[in-house]
Amino acid sequence: MSNTSKEYDSIVKICTDIFTKKMKDYGSAWRILRTNSLTDQIFIKAKRIRSIEEKGMSKIDEGVRPEYIAIINYCIMALVQLELGSDENTELPEDECLNLYSKHFLASKKLMEDKNHDYDEAWRDMRLSSLTDLILMKLLRTKQIEDNSGKTLISEGVDANYADILNYAVFALIKIEEGVK
């Protein structure tokens, strides 16, 4: 499991670097988005990944790797929005934003470590396409919960789904970094 932890940290570094650079370019304009809009953004990215997987190619010269990174970063944004609420005043100081980003990534990593222990790293034997399908399923569940005004009878909430989606995307990136297609 220590290898998984190191690989996870490597993916965190890649995603954090991109998030930080985009913060410098765009600021925290994403704060205007409601969580259901972020869910739809993640859904678009996951659908593109599935489309590329099924067609075996893309017409836009970007593979699935940047899409998984975007899924992770949108999940973090959604978790921040759940914590702070969307805001017409989109200004969030960079240091505060990055602290919130790190906080949610660390919480997701802890969740991954706990589940990975219980499931004995079953994700390593999964196909990349199965991780994509799990992400899409979690997104459909999230959309249903959002359509039910966040109410569930027995299921985990939207935040748990975002954390699971984030972790599935990290697993996919680890596999991609290992050369799995």
N, C-alpha and C positions, 0 to 999 in steps of 0.2 A: 504493500500500500504506500510505502514511502516514495516509490517511483511515481505513483499516481499523483501524490501530493506535489512532487517536484514538477511533473508535467503540467498539472493544474496551474501552478505558480507561473510557469512559462507562458501559458495561455493568458493568464491575468495580465502579465507584463505587456503582451502584444495588444490586448484589448484596451488596457489603460493608456498606452502610448497613443493609440488612434483616438480614443475619447478625449484625451488631453489636447491633442492637436486640433481636433474639431472644435473644442471649447475655445481655443485661441482664434479660430476662424469665425465661428458663429456665436460665441458666447453661450448663454443658457436659454436660447430661443425656444428650445424644446419644452421649457417649463409651461408654455401656453397650451400644450397638448393635454387632453384628458386621457385617462388610462385606457379607455376604450379605443381611442385613436392610436395609442401606442400598441395595443393588441392588434389592431388592423395592420400597422406597419410591420410588426413581427410576422403576421400571417402572410403578407405579401412576400417577404423575404423567404419564408419557408416554402411557399408555393413555387417560387422561382427555383429553389433548390430541387424540389421534387420534379419540376418540369425538366430541368437539366439532367437529372438522374434518369428520367424516363426517355428523353430524346437522345441522350448520349452526347449532346453538344449544346453550345449556346451561340447566339448571333452577336451578343455583346461580349467583348473581349475581357470578361471577368468570370472567373470560376465560382465555385461554391464557397471557397474559403472566406472571401470578404462578406458573403451573406451570413455565414455563421457568426462572424465577428459582430456584424450589425445586430443580429438577433440577441447576442449577449449584451451589447451596449443598450439596446432598446429595453431589454428586461431590467437592467439596472435603472434606467430612466423611469420605467414604470414603477419599480419598487420605491424609488425616491418620491415619485408623484403620489403613491399611496400613503407615504409617510407625511409629506408636506401638503398635499393637495395641489391641483393645478392652479396657476396664478396668472392673472393678467399682467402683473408686474413680473416679467421673466428674469429680472436681474438676480442672479445668485452668485455671490463672490466665488471666484475660481477655487480658492482653498476650501471653502465650505462645501462646494459641489464635489470636489475630489475626495474630501473626507466622507461624505455621504456615499459616494461611489465605492470607496474602499470598504466602508462598513457593510454595505449590502453584498459585495463580492465575498468578504470574509464570512458572512452569515451563510451564504450559498455554499461556500467551500466546506464549512462545518457540516451542513446538511448532507453534502456529497460524501464526506468522510463517514458519517453515521450510516447512511444508506449503503455505501460501498462496502462497509464492514458486514452489514446484514446480508447483502446480496452477493457477497464474495466476488466482486468485480465482474459480474455477469455481462456488463456492457462491453467488455473486451472481446467477447465471443459474438457480439451482435454485428449485423451488417450496418454500414453507414446509412443505407436507405431506411432501415428500421428506426434509427435514431430520428431521421427526418419525419417519418410517420408518427412517431411518439410526440414529437414537437407539434405537428399538425393536430393530433388528437387533443393534446393539452390546450392548444389554442381554441379549438372548438368548444371544449369544456369551459374555458375562460370566457368565451363570448356568451355562452349560455348563462353562466353565473352573472355576467354583467347585464344581460338582458333581464335577469331576475332581480335586478337592483342589488346584487351582491349577496342575496339570500341563498343559503343552501340548507338542506335538511340533514345531510349526513356527511357531505363531502368537505374537503379542504377548501379554503378560500382562494381568491384570485392571487394573493401573494405567494401561496405555496405553489401554485401552478407556474407563476413566473420564475420562481427559484428552480423548479424542476426543468423548465424549458432551458433556462440558462445552463444548468448542469448537463443536459443532453447535448447542447451546442458545444460546450467545453469538451465533452467526450468525443464528439464528431471532429473537432479541431485537433485533438490529440491523435486520433486515427489518421487524419489527413497529414499531420506533421510526420507520422510514422510511414507515410506513403501508401496508406490504404485508399482505395478508390471505390 
